[in-house]
Amino acid sequence: MENKNIENCIDACETCADACETCSTENKGKAGMEHSVKLCIACADACNALIAASKTDSNLDALCKKCEDACNACATECEKHSDMKHCKECADACRKCAAECKDMLAVAA
């Protein structure tokens, strides 16, 4: 895997994890937002796992795919609430992160 692809993916993961954490905090306790909060937390966890593994593990394919899937699920949910700034920012960060993960996997293939 090329270092630039990894760097881009990790940068996107960091931005995405931050956006997901903000979004989950903003939505916590709001009626009807339980699923969104759960997906944001799962997405942040997947991003943070990939970030941590990237420092020591050279075979990141499985974590990268898990992160891509979590990001796509979170983005789909947050897009439903894009009238709220934090949800729109979260969805945008998730879409970018999913795209970077997909690119990283394509290079690895």
N, C-alpha and C positions, 0 to 999 in steps of 0.2 A: 504494500500500500504506500502511496506517495505521501510524504510528510505534509505537503500543502493540503491535500484532501483531509488528512487527519486534523490538521490545525483548523481548517474551515469548519469541520464537523464539531470539534470540541468547542470552538468559539460559539457556534450556533447552539450547542447543548447548554453552555453556560448562560446565554441570553434566555433560552427557553426555560431552563430551570428557575431562573429569577422571575420571569413573567408568570410561570405557573404558581410559584409560591405566593406572589402578590395576588394573583387572581383567586387562589383558594382562600387566602386570608380575607380578602374583600367580600367573598361570597359566603364564608362560613356563618352558619346560623340563619341565612336568608331562606325563606320558604321557597321550595321548588328548585333550589340550587345544590341539593345534596349530591346528585350525580356529577354535576360539574366539578364540585370540590373534590370528589373521589378521583375523577379522571385527572385533574390538575396535580394532585398529590402523586398519583401513580406515574404520571409523565415526568414530574420533577425527579422522582426516585430513579426512573429509567435513565434520564439524562445524567444524573449525578453518578450512577453506577458506571456508565460509559466513560465519563470524565475520569473517575478514579482508576478504572481498568486501563485507560489509555496511557497511564504513567508507568505501568509495569507489564502489561500484556500485549503481545504482538498480534494475537488472534482475537480480534474484536467483532468478528462477523455476527455471532449470535446476539451479543449485546447491542450491536448496531441495529439489527433487524428488530429486536424488542423495542428499542428506543424509537425507531421509525414508526412502528405500529402504535405505540403509546402516544406519540405526537399526533398522528393522524386522527386517532380516536378523540383526543383532547381538543384538537382544532375543530373537528366536526361539531362537538358539543358547544364549545365556546362561541363558534360562529352563530349559533342560535340566539346568543345573548349579546350580539355585537353592538347593541345600542348602549351597552356599558363599556366605557373606555378600557378598563382593565381586561375585560373579556376579549375585546377586539385585539388589543395588544398581545394577549396570550395566544389567540388563534393565529395571528400573523407570525409570532415567534415559533409556534409549533409547526406551521407549514414550512417555514424556512429550515428548521431543524430536520424535519422529515426529509426534505429535499437533499440536504447535505448528507444525511445518513444514506439515502438511496444512492447518491453519487459515490460515496465512499465504498459502498458495497459493490457498485458497478466496476470500480477500479480494482477491487480485490478479486473479482470473478475471473 
